Amino acid sequence: MERQYHSKVILFGEYSMIFDANALMMPLRSYAATWRYASHLLAQGAAASNASLQRFADHLSTLDGVKELLDLQLFNHELYYGLFLDSNVPSGYGLGSSGTLVAAVYDRYARQKTDDLMQLKSIFGRMESYFHGSSSGIDPLECFLDRPFRITPQGVTLLPEGFLPKNIHVFLADTGVKSNTKPLVQYFKTKRGDPQYLREFREAYLPCVSRCMDTLLCAQTEAFFASLRQLTDAQLRFLRPMITDSSIDLFLEKPDFHFGVKISGSGGGGYVLGFTDDVERTKAFLEGYQIVWVS
């Protein structure tokens, strides 16, 4: 049976990881991609996937050192005979549609897999840059490992499946808008060129992300939701283009129970990521939104 490459959720660290490689990830097993063969590529979506993979293979062949890393001849051979990636991971929703693809290609065609997770992250970053113009490699790493982990400058720490506190529930709220990562990444790169923005982002934004991760992993509920509120406000300040007009109310409103949201993935559409300790009140508060419960 072919392996499934599950989607992912970046709990914290989308943009801050660019500065300090600090992020918290977990698999989202509601969505996955699987290798399949299609006779004459008549299956629904098979032809489009096969053509997309062919373009990706062509791109990989232009990168230095990739032919030694991946068996591109076998990749092209199998594409010729109808190989495609059967995926229900929604594109433009921040759940790793390109990450599952990159992880699947590496897993199938790597000539010799490495156990060095930071090296693997670097390889994935080069591969996934085809889709976004720039990539940290962290999404494909999650899709490949299929394990929760925290990444810091010192390396990757794998976490147990039940690492989330039992009283903190995670959800995704659909903004109803597809996201395009590349222009958002370019916007952020441009803003980083402003010394004042860069200084304030380092001083005001990065500590919020670290506090959210630390308090969540230590199950400090009150401190976590206080830190999450600070992060929400910081995203409104520093990353406003990444928040859609259709979801801005979730960032601005402050209900009288533990609840908070943040951007998911690159933002700009797709899902908003949220946390709560009261599922029923959250469902009522989010009436009108399509919700996916992560935990």
C-alpha positions as CSV (number, residue, x, y, z in Angstrom):
1,M,0.0,0.0,0.0
2,E,1.3,3.5,-0.9
3,R,2.2,5.8,1.9
4,Q,0.0,8.7,2.7
5,Y,1.6,12.2,3.0
6,H,-0.5,14.1,5.5
7,S,-1.1,17.8,5.5
8,K,0.3,20.0,8.2
9,V,-0.4,22.9,10.6
10,I,2.1,25.4,11.7
11,L,0.9,26.2,15.2
12,F,3.5,29.0,15.6
13,G,6.4,30.4,13.7
14,E,5.3,31.2,10.1
15,Y,7.2,34.4,9.7
16,S,9.3,34.4,12.8
17,M,11.1,31.2,11.8
18,I,12.8,33.3,9.1
19,F,14.7,35.0,11.9
20,D,15.4,32.3,14.5
21,A,14.2,29.0,13.0
22,N,11.7,28.7,15.9
23,A,8.5,27.0,15.1
24,L,5.9,24.5,16.3
25,M,4.4,22.0,13.9
26,M,2.0,19.1,13.8
27,P,0.4,16.9,11.2
28,L,-3.2,17.4,10.1
29,R,-4.4,13.9,9.1
30,S,-7.7,15.1,7.7
31,Y,-6.0,15.6,4.3
32,A,-3.3,13.6,2.5
33,A,-1.6,12.9,-0.8
34,T,-0.9,9.4,-2.2
35,W,1.0,8.2,-5.3
36,R,-1.2,6.5,-7.9
37,Y,-1.1,5.4,-11.5
38,A,-3.9,6.3,-14.0
39,S,-4.6,4.5,-17.2
40,H,-4.3,7.0,-20.0
41,L,-4.6,9.7,-17.3
42,L,-8.3,9.7,-17.6
43,A,-9.0,9.7,-13.9
44,Q,-10.3,13.0,-12.5
45,G,-7.4,15.3,-11.7
46,A,-4.8,12.8,-12.8
47,A,-3.8,14.6,-16.0
48,A,-3.4,18.0,-14.2
49,S,-1.3,16.4,-11.4
50,N,0.8,14.5,-13.9
51,A,1.5,17.6,-15.9
52,S,2.3,19.6,-12.8
53,L,4.7,17.0,-11.6
54,Q,6.4,17.0,-15.0
55,R,7.0,20.7,-14.7
56,F,8.4,20.2,-11.3
57,A,10.7,17.4,-12.5
58,D,11.9,19.7,-15.3
59,H,12.7,22.4,-12.7
60,L,14.5,20.0,-10.4
61,S,16.8,19.0,-13.3
62,T,18.0,22.6,-13.5
63,L,19.2,22.7,-9.8
64,D,22.8,22.0,-9.0
65,G,23.3,18.7,-7.3
66,V,19.7,17.5,-7.5
67,K,20.5,14.8,-10.1
68,E,22.9,13.2,-7.6
69,L,20.2,13.6,-4.8
70,L,17.1,12.4,-6.7
71,D,16.6,9.7,-9.4
72,L,15.0,12.1,-11.9
73,Q,15.3,9.5,-14.7
74,L,13.0,7.2,-12.8
75,F,10.7,10.1,-11.9
76,N,10.3,11.0,-15.6
77,H,9.9,7.4,-16.5
78,E,7.1,6.8,-14.0
79,L,5.4,10.1,-15.0
80,Y,5.4,8.9,-18.7
81,Y,3.5,5.8,-17.6
82,G,0.8,7.8,-15.8
83,L,2.1,8.4,-12.2
84,F,0.2,11.2,-10.4
85,L,-0.3,12.4,-6.9
86,D,-3.8,11.9,-5.7
87,S,-4.3,14.6,-3.1
88,N,-7.3,16.1,-1.3
89,V,-5.1,18.8,0.4
90,P,-6.7,22.1,-0.5
91,S,-4.4,24.4,-2.5
92,G,-4.0,27.9,-1.2
93,Y,-5.2,27.1,2.3
94,G,-1.9,26.9,4.2
95,L,-2.1,23.2,4.9
96,G,0.9,22.1,2.9
97,S,-0.3,21.1,-0.6
98,S,3.2,21.8,-2.0
99,G,4.8,20.4,1.2
100,T,3.1,17.0,0.7
101,L,4.2,17.0,-2.9
102,V,7.8,17.7,-2.1
103,A,7.9,15.2,0.7
104,A,6.4,12.5,-1.6
105,V,8.9,13.2,-4.4
106,Y,11.9,13.0,-2.0
107,D,10.6,9.9,-0.3
108,R,10.1,8.1,-3.6
109,Y,13.1,9.2,-5.5
110,A,15.9,10.0,-3.1
111,R,19.0,8.0,-3.9
112,Q,20.0,7.9,-0.3
113,K,17.9,9.5,2.4
114,T,19.6,11.5,5.2
115,D,18.8,11.2,8.9
116,D,20.0,14.8,9.5
117,L,16.8,16.7,9.9
118,M,18.3,20.1,9.5
119,Q,20.0,19.0,6.3
120,L,16.7,17.5,5.1
121,K,15.0,20.8,5.9
122,S,17.5,22.6,3.7
123,I,17.0,20.1,0.8
124,F,13.2,20.5,1.1
125,G,13.6,24.3,1.1
126,R,15.5,24.2,-2.3
127,M,12.8,21.9,-3.7
128,E,9.8,23.8,-2.5
129,S,11.1,27.2,-3.6
130,Y,9.8,26.3,-7.0
131,F,6.3,26.9,-5.7
132,H,6.7,29.9,-3.5
133,G,9.8,31.7,-4.7
134,S,11.4,31.0,-1.2
135,S,10.9,28.3,1.3
136,S,12.2,27.4,4.7
137,G,11.6,23.7,4.0
138,I,9.7,23.3,7.2
139,D,6.4,22.3,5.6
140,P,7.7,19.4,3.6
141,L,9.7,18.3,6.7
142,E,6.5,18.0,8.7
143,C,4.8,16.2,5.8
144,F,7.7,13.8,5.5
145,L,8.1,13.1,9.3
146,D,4.4,13.0,10.0
147,R,5.2,13.9,13.6
148,P,4.7,16.9,15.8
149,F,7.9,18.8,16.4
150,R,9.5,22.0,17.6
151,I,12.4,23.5,15.6
152,T,14.9,25.9,17.1
153,P,18.4,27.1,16.0
154,Q,19.7,24.0,17.8
155,G,17.7,21.5,15.7
156,V,14.5,19.6,15.6
157,T,12.8,18.1,18.7
158,L,10.2,15.5,18.0
159,L,7.2,15.7,20.2
160,P,4.7,12.9,21.3
161,E,1.4,12.7,19.5
162,G,-0.5,13.9,22.6
163,F,1.7,16.9,23.3
164,L,-1.2,19.4,23.3
165,P,-2.9,20.1,26.7
166,K,-6.2,18.3,27.0
167,N,-8.1,21.6,27.7
168,I,-6.8,23.6,24.8
169,H,-8.5,22.8,21.5
170,V,-7.2,23.8,18.1
171,F,-9.4,24.7,15.0
172,L,-9.2,26.1,11.5
173,A,-11.8,28.6,10.3
174,D,-12.2,29.0,6.6
175,T,-11.8,32.6,5.3
176,G,-13.4,31.6,2.0
177,V,-10.5,33.1,0.1
178,K,-7.6,31.2,-1.5
179,S,-4.1,32.4,-0.5
180,N,-1.2,33.0,-2.9
181,T,2.0,32.6,-0.8
182,K,4.6,34.1,-3.2
183,P,3.4,37.8,-3.1
184,L,3.0,37.6,0.7
185,V,6.5,36.3,1.1
186,Q,7.8,39.0,-1.2
187,Y,5.9,41.7,0.8
188,F,7.5,40.5,4.0
189,K,10.9,40.4,2.4
190,T,10.4,44.0,1.3
191,K,9.3,45.1,4.8
192,R,12.4,43.4,6.3
193,G,14.4,45.8,4.3
194,D,13.1,48.7,6.5
195,P,15.4,48.9,9.5
196,Q,12.7,50.3,11.8
197,Y,10.2,47.6,10.9
198,L,12.9,45.0,11.3
199,R,13.9,46.3,14.7
200,E,10.3,46.5,16.0
201,F,9.5,43.1,14.6
202,R,12.4,41.5,16.4
203,E,11.6,43.3,19.7
204,A,7.8,43.1,19.7
205,Y,6.8,40.1,17.5
206,L,9.4,37.4,18.1
207,P,9.0,37.3,21.9
208,C,5.2,36.8,21.5
209,V,5.8,33.7,19.3
210,S,8.2,32.2,21.8
211,R,5.9,32.8,24.8
212,C,3.0,31.2,22.9
213,M,5.1,28.0,22.2
214,D,6.5,27.9,25.7
215,T,3.2,28.3,27.6
216,L,1.4,25.9,25.3
217,L,3.9,23.2,25.7
218,C,4.0,23.7,29.5
219,A,0.1,23.7,29.6
220,Q,0.0,27.1,31.3
221,T,-3.6,27.9,30.1
222,E,-4.0,31.4,31.4
223,A,-0.5,32.5,30.3
224,F,-1.0,30.9,26.9
225,F,-4.2,32.7,26.0
226,A,-2.7,36.0,27.3
227,S,0.3,35.4,25.0
228,L,-1.9,34.5,22.1
229,R,-3.8,37.7,22.5
230,Q,-0.5,39.6,22.3
231,L,0.4,37.7,19.2
232,T,-2.9,38.4,17.5
233,D,-2.4,42.1,18.2
234,A,1.1,41.9,16.9
235,Q,-0.1,40.3,13.7
236,L,-2.6,43.1,13.2
237,R,0.3,45.5,13.6
238,F,3.1,43.8,11.6
239,L,1.3,41.4,9.2
240,R,-2.0,43.1,8.3
241,P,-1.9,42.2,4.6
242,M,-1.8,38.5,5.7
243,I,-5.2,38.9,7.4
244,T,-8.2,38.9,5.0
245,D,-11.1,41.4,5.4
246,S,-13.4,38.4,5.6
247,S,-11.7,37.2,8.9
248,I,-10.6,40.5,10.5
249,D,-13.5,40.3,13.0
250,L,-11.9,37.2,14.5
251,F,-8.7,39.1,15.2
252,L,-10.5,42.2,16.6
253,E,-13.2,40.7,18.8
254,K,-12.4,39.6,22.3
255,P,-15.1,37.2,23.6
256,D,-15.5,36.6,27.3
257,F,-13.9,33.1,27.3
258,H,-10.5,31.8,26.3
259,F,-10.3,32.2,22.6
260,G,-7.7,33.5,20.1
261,V,-6.7,33.3,16.5
262,K,-3.7,33.8,14.3
263,I,-2.8,33.5,10.6
264,S,-2.2,30.0,9.3
265,G,0.6,29.3,6.8
266,S,1.5,32.5,4.9
267,G,-2.0,34.0,5.6
268,G,-3.7,36.1,3.0
269,G,-6.6,33.6,2.8
270,G,-7.1,29.9,3.4
271,Y,-7.6,29.1,7.0
272,V,-7.3,31.1,10.2
273,L,-5.9,29.1,13.1
274,G,-7.6,29.3,16.4
275,F,-7.3,28.0,20.0
276,T,-10.0,27.7,22.7
277,D,-10.8,26.0,25.9
278,D,-14.6,26.0,25.3
279,V,-15.6,24.1,22.2
280,E,-19.4,24.8,22.5
281,R,-19.1,28.5,23.0
282,T,-16.6,28.7,20.2
283,K,-18.9,26.9,17.8
284,A,-21.6,29.5,18.6
285,F,-19.2,32.4,18.3
286,L,-18.0,31.1,14.9
287,E,-21.5,30.5,13.5
288,G,-21.2,31.2,9.7
289,Y,-17.6,29.9,9.4
290,Q,-16.7,26.5,8.1
291,I,-14.6,24.9,10.9
292,V,-12.1,22.0,10.9
293,W,-11.2,20.8,14.4
294,V,-7.6,19.9,14.7
295,S,-7.7,18.7,18.4
